Amino acid sequence: MLLENAGGHTLWPVDLTGTGVDSLLLGFVGHYNNKPGGPILYLLHPLDRDGEQWETIILDDSGLPGEDGTCIDFNGDGRIDVVAAGHNRVKIYWNEGKVEDSPTSKPSTR
């Protein structure tokens, strides 16, 4: 198991580094079935090409539940940005290209 938190709500696989390897954005609404945990948005970034090792980054724990979102280049800088929405709020997370040691994609076997 990569991560345990009550109230998992959304999952977005996205190549934030341009390497062909997807990271995972996970949104949690929190306090699900009386279990602890508040609204939080995680980024899980693979540290190897096989997906055996992952870095877990808390992208936002300010109370914005990641109920919905999308990942596109909003500002035209060539990097994929993240927008998350929940409870009548929308927030943009600008990709500043700071995730290091990104694995490269595996060659396709097809």
C-alpha positions as CSV (number, residue, x, y, z in Angstrom):
1,M,0.0,0.0,0.0
2,L,1.4,3.4,-1.0
3,L,-0.8,5.5,1.2
4,E,-3.5,5.1,3.8
5,N,-6.0,7.9,4.6
6,A,-9.7,7.8,5.2
7,G,-12.0,9.4,2.6
8,G,-10.1,8.9,-0.6
9,H,-12.0,10.6,-3.4
10,T,-10.1,11.3,-6.5
11,L,-7.0,9.9,-8.4
12,W,-5.3,11.6,-11.3
13,P,-2.3,9.9,-13.0
14,V,-0.2,12.7,-14.7
15,D,3.3,13.1,-16.1
16,L,4.4,16.2,-14.3
17,T,8.0,15.9,-15.2
18,G,7.8,15.3,-19.0
19,T,9.6,11.9,-18.7
20,G,6.7,9.7,-19.8
21,V,6.3,8.4,-16.2
22,D,3.1,9.3,-14.4
23,S,3.0,10.6,-10.8
24,L,-0.3,10.2,-8.9
25,L,-2.3,13.0,-7.5
26,L,-4.7,11.8,-4.7
27,G,-7.5,13.9,-3.2
28,F,-9.0,13.0,0.1
29,V,-12.2,14.6,1.5
30,G,-11.3,13.4,5.0
31,H,-13.4,12.3,8.0
32,Y,-14.9,9.4,6.2
33,N,-16.9,6.8,8.2
34,N,-15.8,8.5,11.5
35,K,-12.1,7.7,10.7
36,P,-9.6,10.5,11.4
37,G,-8.0,12.5,8.6
38,G,-8.8,15.9,7.1
39,P,-9.1,17.1,3.5
40,I,-5.7,16.7,1.9
41,L,-4.1,16.5,-1.6
42,Y,-1.1,14.3,-2.1
43,L,1.4,13.9,-4.9
44,L,3.0,10.4,-5.1
45,H,6.1,10.6,-7.4
46,P,7.9,7.4,-8.6
47,L,11.5,7.2,-7.7
48,D,12.3,4.3,-9.9
49,R,11.1,3.1,-13.3
50,D,9.5,0.0,-11.9
51,G,7.1,1.8,-9.5
52,E,8.6,0.1,-6.5
53,Q,9.7,3.2,-4.6
54,W,7.6,6.4,-4.3
55,E,8.1,9.8,-2.7
56,T,5.0,11.1,-0.9
57,I,4.5,14.9,-1.0
58,I,1.7,16.7,0.7
59,L,0.6,19.2,-2.0
60,D,-2.1,20.8,0.2
61,D,-3.4,20.2,3.7
62,S,-5.1,23.6,4.1
63,G,-8.6,22.1,4.0
64,L,-9.3,22.0,0.3
65,P,-10.7,18.5,-0.4
66,G,-9.5,17.3,-3.8
67,E,-13.0,16.4,-5.1
68,D,-12.2,17.1,-8.7
69,G,-9.5,18.6,-10.8
70,T,-7.5,18.5,-14.0
71,C,-3.9,18.7,-15.0
72,I,-2.8,20.9,-18.0
73,D,-0.3,23.6,-18.8
74,F,-2.2,26.7,-17.7
75,N,0.5,29.3,-18.2
76,G,2.2,28.0,-21.4
77,D,5.6,27.3,-19.8
78,G,5.7,23.7,-21.1
79,R,5.1,22.2,-17.6
80,I,1.8,20.5,-16.5
81,D,0.1,22.4,-13.7
82,V,-2.6,21.1,-11.4
83,V,-6.0,22.5,-10.6
84,A,-8.1,21.1,-7.7
85,A,-11.6,21.9,-6.7
86,G,-13.8,21.2,-3.8
87,H,-16.4,22.7,-1.5
88,N,-17.0,25.8,-3.8
89,R,-13.2,26.5,-4.1
90,V,-10.7,26.1,-6.9
91,K,-6.9,26.2,-6.5
92,I,-4.1,26.2,-9.0
93,Y,-0.8,24.6,-8.2
94,W,1.9,25.9,-10.5
95,N,4.5,23.3,-11.6
96,E,7.8,24.9,-11.0
97,G,9.8,21.9,-12.2
98,K,11.4,21.1,-8.8
99,V,10.8,17.3,-8.6
100,E,14.3,15.9,-8.9
101,D,15.6,12.5,-9.8
102,S,12.6,11.7,-12.0
103,P,12.8,8.3,-13.6
104,T,12.7,8.0,-17.4
105,S,10.0,6.1,-19.1
106,K,10.5,2.5,-20.0
107,P,10.7,1.7,-23.7
108,S,7.4,0.3,-25.0
109,T,7.2,-3.4,-25.5
110,R,4.4,-3.2,-28.0
